């Protein structure tokens, strides 16, 4: 399937669902603390989305996913299902991935938040993963190659002792949640499609403390690290333009460490 290029007007429209995503994340950041459940997070996100007429949770019902928000704790990489029995404790890392459909387009962004005080190793994981996202965005420029994005992630986190998840990748985003191309977070630079103005991408490093391998739990959704060590996940929706990369989900509360 071909990569769909968006017009400047369409890119501007994509800011609208992303603004709702950002607002939901701001509410989540204030909410996260020991004692709340992952279902509380999902409920708060639904309330934010519901304030905008016509906006809907992009994840709810997507391939059967049962919630509006993916909430993944510690060794859970992505796609964690909110549950009232999953209560946050101090020291946890909790990844919150939010998608919104509005004005015909999808907004998508994720942040991994610390719960209370976390250890230095967890803080280092969050810092490296967040930094790798912005390094990847910086190279998403006209004339580059798709693999430049993944190379920027891998080249930042691996020297710091972390590994990059290979089983799950970023993706094109627009009228649909997952469009072409897939956007790996690894690999040598200089390969793949040439980056062009109008490409809209969800860049989302998933970085593990230990091995890169993953497995899926019996619920059919929750992805965990194969070795049980922690993972972090940060994501922005971006557009490649004549003026460089534009972060459509700008304003995320991702300065978490």
C-alpha positions in Angstrom: 0.0 0.0 0.0 1.3 3.5 -0.9 2.3 6.1 1.6 -0.5 8.7 1.8 0.8 12.3 1.7 -1.3 14.9 3.5 -1.9 18.5 2.3 -0.9 21.4 4.5 -4.7 21.9 5.3 -5.0 18.2 6.3 -1.9 18.5 8.5 -3.5 21.5 10.2 -6.7 19.5 10.8 -4.6 16.7 12.3 -3.7 19.1 15.1 -7.3 18.9 16.4 -7.4 15.3 17.5 -3.9 15.6 18.8 -4.8 18.6 20.9 -7.4 16.4 22.6 -4.8 13.7 23.2 -2.5 16.3 24.8 -5.2 17.5 27.1 -6.0 14.0 28.1 -2.3 13.4 29.0 -2.2 16.6 31.0 -5.2 15.3 33.1 -3.5 11.9 33.4 -0.2 13.4 34.7 -2.1 15.2 37.5 -4.0 12.0 38.3 -1.2 9.5 38.5 -0.2 8.7 42.0 0.0 5.6 44.3 -3.5 4.2 45.0 -5.3 4.9 41.8 -6.1 2.0 39.3 -5.4 1.8 35.6 -9.2 1.8 35.1 -9.2 5.3 36.8 -6.8 6.5 34.2 -9.0 5.1 31.4 -12.1 6.7 32.9 -10.4 10.1 33.1 -9.3 9.9 29.4 -12.8 9.0 28.3 -14.1 12.0 30.2 -11.7 14.4 28.4 -12.5 13.0 25.0 -16.2 13.2 25.7 -16.1 16.9 26.3 -15.5 17.5 22.5 -18.6 16.7 20.4 -17.8 14.3 17.7 -14.5 13.1 19.3 -14.2 9.4 20.0 -11.5 7.1 21.6 -9.6 5.7 18.6 -8.5 2.6 20.5 -11.9 1.5 21.9 -13.0 -1.4 19.8 -10.0 -1.3 17.5 -9.5 -4.9 16.5 -11.6 -5.6 19.6 -9.5 -3.7 22.1 -11.8 -3.2 25.2 -10.7 0.2 26.4 -10.1 3.8 25.4 -6.5 3.8 26.7 -3.6 1.5 26.7 -2.1 1.5 30.2 1.1 -0.6 30.7 3.0 -1.0 33.9 6.7 -1.8 34.4 7.5 -4.9 32.3 4.4 -4.3 30.2 5.6 -2.8 26.9 2.4 -1.8 25.2 -1.4 -2.6 24.9 -2.0 -3.0 28.6 -5.8 -3.3 29.4 -7.0 -0.9 32.1 -8.3 -2.9 35.1 -9.8 -1.7 38.4 -7.7 -4.3 40.2 -4.4 -2.9 38.8 -3.5 -0.3 41.5 -0.5 1.9 41.1 2.3 1.8 43.7 5.2 4.1 44.3 8.2 3.3 42.1 6.2 1.9 39.2 6.6 3.1 35.6 3.2 3.4 33.8 3.0 3.9 30.1 -0.2 5.7 28.9 -1.0 5.6 25.2 -4.0 7.7 24.0 -5.6 7.8 20.6 -8.5 10.1 19.5 -10.5 10.3 16.3 -11.9 13.7 15.5 -12.5 15.8 12.4 -11.8 12.7 10.2 -8.3 12.1 11.6 -6.5 10.3 14.3 -4.3 11.8 17.1 -1.9 9.4 18.9 0.7 10.0 21.6 2.2 8.1 24.6 4.1 9.0 27.7 5.6 6.7 30.4 5.1 8.3 33.8 6.8 7.7 37.1 4.5 6.8 40.0 5.8 8.8 43.0 9.6 8.4 43.5 11.3 5.9 41.2 14.8 4.4 41.3 17.7 5.8 39.4 17.6 2.9 36.9 14.0 3.6 36.1 14.7 7.3 35.7 17.6 6.6 33.3 15.3 4.4 31.2 12.7 7.1 31.0 15.2 9.8 30.2 16.9 7.8 27.4 13.6 6.7 25.8 12.2 10.2 25.8 15.5 11.6 24.4 15.5 9.0 21.7 12.1 10.1 20.5 13.2 13.7 20.0 16.4 12.6 18.3 14.3 10.5 15.9 11.9 13.4 15.2 14.9 15.7 14.4 16.0 13.5 11.5 12.5 13.1 10.0 13.3 15.6 7.2 12.7 15.8 3.5 15.3 13.8 1.6 16.2 11.5 4.4 15.4 7.9 4.5 12.8 6.1 6.7 15.4 4.1 8.5 17.2 7.3 9.7 14.4 7.5 12.3 15.0 4.1 13.8 18.8 4.5 13.6 18.5 7.6 15.7 16.6 5.8 18.4 18.9 2.8 18.5 22.1 4.8 18.4 20.9 6.7 21.4 19.6 4.0 23.7 21.9 1.0 23.0 25.1 2.8 24.2 23.3 3.5 27.4 22.8 -0.2 28.1 19.2 -0.5 26.8 17.6 -2.5 24.0 15.0 -1.6 21.4 11.8 -3.6 20.9 11.8 -5.1 17.5 8.4 -6.9 17.5 6.4 -3.6 17.6 7.1 -0.4 15.6 5.8 3.0 14.9 3.5 3.7 11.9 2.0 6.1 9.5 -1.1 7.9 10.9 -3.9 9.9 9.4 -7.4 9.0 8.6 -6.7 5.5 9.9 -4.8 4.5 13.0 -2.2 2.5 11.2 -1.2 3.6 7.7 1.9 3.0 5.7 4.8 3.0 6.4 5.9 1.0 9.4 8.4 3.0 11.4 10.9 0.7 13.1 13.0 2.0 16.1 16.1 0.2 14.9 18.4 -0.5 12.0 21.1 1.3 10.0 20.4 4.7 8.6 20.0 5.4 4.9 17.5 2.7 3.9 13.8 2.5 3.0 11.5 5.1 1.4 12.7 8.7 0.9 11.0 11.0 3.4 8.7 13.5 1.7 6.6 16.5 2.7 3.2 15.4 3.7 4.2 12.2 5.5 2.5 11.9 8.8 4.0 9.5 11.3 3.6 8.1 14.8 7.1 7.8 16.0 7.2 5.7 19.2 10.3 4.3 20.7 9.8 1.2 22.9 12.9 0.6 25.0 13.7 -2.2 27.4 16.0 -2.4 30.4 17.0 -5.9 29.4 16.6 -8.0 26.3 14.6 -6.8 23.3 12.3 -9.8 23.2 8.6 -9.7 24.1 5.7 -12.0 24.5 1.9 -11.5 24.7 -0.1 -12.4 27.8 -3.1 -14.7 27.8 -5.5 -11.7 27.5 -4.3 -11.5 23.9 -3.3 -7.9 24.1 -0.8 -7.1 26.8 2.8 -7.2 25.5 5.5 -7.8 28.2 9.2 -8.1 28.1 10.5 -11.6 27.7 12.8 -11.3 30.6 10.4 -9.5 33.0 12.5 -6.3 33.2 10.9 -2.9 32.7 10.1 -1.0 29.5 9.4 2.6 28.5 7.3 4.0 25.7 7.1 7.6 24.3 5.2 8.6 21.2 4.5 11.7 19.2 2.4 12.2 16.0 4.5 14.3 13.6 4.3 15.7 10.0 7.2 16.1 7.7 7.0 19.5 6.0 9.1 21.9 3.9 10.1 23.6 7.1 11.2 20.4 8.9 9.4 18.0 11.2 6.3 19.4 13.0 5.1 17.8 16.2 1.3 17.5 15.9 1.0 16.4 19.5 3.2 19.2 20.9 2.6 20.1 24.5 2.7 16.6 26.0 3.6 16.5 29.7 6.6 14.3 28.9 9.2 16.1 31.0 8.8 13.3 33.5 12.4 12.9 34.8 
